[in-house]
């Protein structure tokens, strides 16, 4: 009888040891509508997640804003790649989350546009004009105020006009209700790109604030640190692949960003590579400080926050932790 018990115990232990790791999905904000998450697409296609010990079977496209933070917190992983400002706002309100990596370094996933025949040639020419945004406190408004600041304009020099949606802002631009607006880069290319609009600010000159970053719940940090390290390692490898094997990366990403034509995906990716848009993950505090400043401009924050208490870089590869 004792031998039977021992045999059953050994069999049970072997079945546990041989059980496959649980397959999981990863949440990435606007995954197919924004190039910020491109590194994850590469990591999935090239098998980098499995290489680093985590079985990611799919990527879920999360909504933007505060919804993305709540959705990420509710996932089994307790991790998500989401818009930076809502993460900072949620952490400032006491949510148990940390910034664990930086996905992008600038707002080059947006374009600031005017109509082709517009007399506006520089940012300074926007003084006294109207800038269309979808909604107050949006990423488009944050981009607008930082671009104006960089161009030497003061708050109030340009009227921010909320139009309820991106399509509303574009319609207003086309009918001269507003004279400039910002739109997502993929949408810009799908709507005709340079054939229909004129880009006022080159991608490499756009504000250095992260459009997206990796966040994790404190529960995930305590219970699944190895998974967070694996995600970050795979994403880092995906980012390096984009920079080092750009043409192959474009082939992979062309499937992700359908129905955007492959030639347009190629133009977009090469522009973003030139702008050094994607980050390997290092948490650059000056960029987060720029984000906080923009959030205060648009009314998302009323006071300074302790950014150092919001970050945990320990899940990044050692060379990216400083």
Secondary structure, DSSP 8 states (H G I E B T S, - for coil): -HHHHHHHHHHHHHHHHHS----EEEEEETTTT-GGGHHHHHHHHTTHHHHTT--EEEEEEE-STHHHHHHHHHSSS-EEEEEHHHHHHHHHTT-SEEEEEE-BSSSTTEEEEEETT-S--SGGGGTT-EEEESSTTSHHHHHHHHHHHHTT--TTSSEEEE-SSHHHHHHHHHTTSSSEEEEEHHHHHHTTGGGTEEESS-GGGS----SEEEEEEHHHHHH-HHHHHHHHHHHHHHHHHHHHSHHHHHHHHHHHTTTS-HHHHHHHHHHHHHTT-B--S---HHHHHHHHHHHHHHTS-SS---GGGGB--TTS-GGG--
